[in-house]
Amino acid sequence: QVQLVESGGGLVQPGGSLRLSCAASGSFRPYVMGWYRQAPGKQRELVAAMTVGGNTNYQDSVKGRFTISVDITKKTAELQMNSLKPEDTAVYYCNAREARGTAYWGQGTRVTVSA
């Protein structure tokens, strides 16, 4: 059984930083791992992802502020979030996808950016 467990969410003031971590377990081989987020009343959206080859993809709104790091071998992913803004408030989900397309999700960790 594949499981993805996130940690590191919480409450932070605007301009602050948080680091999210994701650890995956189970019998699967990820091709890409990444982070998505879903704010209240909005659709889930990609934040950042990294492939097994090291290619990264960031949402425009987080470029220069967020950094993703992935260890495909260990099936771990981290998201360093700096200069956080209130509009970054959302539930953040870890995602892992195999080359054949099967995707797995974590349960989500809440990030609240507020003064």
Disulfide bonds with the S-S distance in Angstrom:
Cys22-Cys94 2.07
